[in-house]
Amino acid sequence: MDNRMYAVGADVGGSHISSAVIDLASGNAVTDPIVTDIDSKADACTVIDAWCGNIIDTLSAFPHDVNRVGMALPGPFDYHRGISLIKDVNKFDNLFGLDVRMAIHSRLSGSEAKEIRFVNDASAFALGEALGGSARDRSDVVALTLGTGVGSGFVRNRQLVETGDTVPANGWVYKLPFDGSIADDAFSTRWIIGRYSELTGVKLHGAKDVAARYESDAAARRVFDEFGSRLASFIIPVMERFGSSTLVLGGNISRSLNLFRPAMKAVFAKTDKSIEVFQSSLFDRAALIGAAALFFDK
């Protein structure tokens, strides 16, 4: 077996870590994902030990040696150097300044894992969808995760694009200006529930609560129509700059894509833009595959 064709993909969230061995040729997981609960407020040693225990369990579940591990983590994080910059966000604060790569290496020294790479979780989502998801047959892909904010990733020929004139800094759109603020405010759960509250005076808890009222509530329909129109207007120049016509949406808000896709299509039609919008086919598994795809060799 050529172990260059396999890598462990790990996705770190605020409450758990999941990992699996990924076949880089097909973009498929070849082991069942293993999920381990994490106390993100624990001390650094406890957190790192839990992460490594999860990865070791995944390595043990595969009958062949796998010596590469890709990890998707939320920011702020120095992904190139492997150093955590997370601070004052009520999770993983005790990892601030830690050389995570070295800490993990020391705990995996008895395993076959030799190389560890890190990637932003939204970027990993984009890679995962390009390698094994909705955009697996597309060469130029823009992906957004829509939830508490907007994450993004740009992929060309199954490689992440984070620098250059065709993408915003780091491939992150969340700071781009839009409608007097930034994209992170405009395309988020807080915008949806805030806009619904403006129209009705009713404060709901999440986007899915607004979506649940779509069929019976004109205000809910207006919110998603506006969301789709705004998102289309925002993303057109971003995609033109990158030279892509393939957009993949993930995150919790994207589960209601059928409610705002028509408004997006209407804007695209008015501006004569040919953009295909896909819902994630992988959702929670996308970052696993994308993290492993850091080792994809075109």
Residue, then its C-alpha position, 0 to 999 in steps of 0.5 A: m500500500d502506498n501510504r501517500m494516498y492516505a491521510v488522517g483528517a481531523d476536525v476540531g470544534g468547540s465541544h469535540i474532535s472527530s477524525a477519520v482516515i481519508d483516501l486522497a484519490s477518491g475523497n472518501a473516508v475509509t474508516d468510520p469517523i471517531v468522535t471524542d468530546i472535548d472540554s474546551k475550557a480545560d488546561a492545555c495538556t488535557v485538551i492536547d491529550a484528548w485530541c491525540g487520543n482521538i487521532i491514535d484511535t483513528l490510526s489504530a482503526f486502519p490496517h496500514d500505516v498512515n503517517r500524515v495528519g491534517m487538522a482543521l481548527p477555528g481561528p485565530f491560529d497561525y496555521h503555517r507555524g502551528i501556534s494557537l492564537i485563540k484568546d478571549v473567546n471562551k474556548f481553548d484560551n489555555l492554548f494561547g501561544l502554544d506550539v500545537r504542532m510540537a505538542i501533538h508530535s510529542r504525544l504521537s511519537g509512538s505512532e506512525a504519524k510523522e507530519i502534521r498540517f493545520v488549516n482553518d475550518a472553513s477552508a477545510f470545508a471548501l477543500g472537502e467539498a472540492l475533493g469529495g463533495s458537491a464540487r468534486d468534478r469542478s476545478d475552480v470552487v468558492a465555498l461559504t459556511l453560513g452560520t454564526g458568521v461567514g467562513s470561506g475557502f477558494v479552491r483551484n484544482r483541489q488546492l487551497v488558494e489563500t494568496g494573490d490578486t484573485v482572493p481576499a487576504n487568506g481567502w477569507v471574505y468575512k471582513l469584506p465590506f457590505d451594506g455599511s458593515i462587513a460580510d460577517d454581519a450580513f450573512s449570519t444567524r444574527w442578521i436573519i433573526g435581527r431582520y425578522s425581529e425588525l419586521t415583526g417585533v418577535k425575537l427568535h433564537g435561530a435561523k431554523d426558527v425563522a425557516a420553520r415559519y416560512e410557509s405561513d409567515a410573509a415576514a419569514r419569506r421576506v427575510f430569506d428573499e432578502f438574504g438570498s438577494r444580498l448574498a448573490s449581490f455580494i458573491i458575484p464580484v468575489m467569484e468574478r475575481f476568482g474566475s469561478s462559476t461554482l459556489v458551494l454553501g455549508g453551515n446551518i443556514s445552508r440547510s435552508l438553501n431551498l428558501f433563498r436559492p430562488a432569490m439568488k437565481a433572480v439576481f444572477a439572471k438580472t446581472d446575466k451571471s452564470i453561477e451554479v449554487f450547490q448545497s454541501s453534500l458532506f456537511d460535518r464530514a467536509a472538514l475531515i476530508g478537507a483537512a486530509a486534502l492538505f496532503f493532496d498532490k496534484 
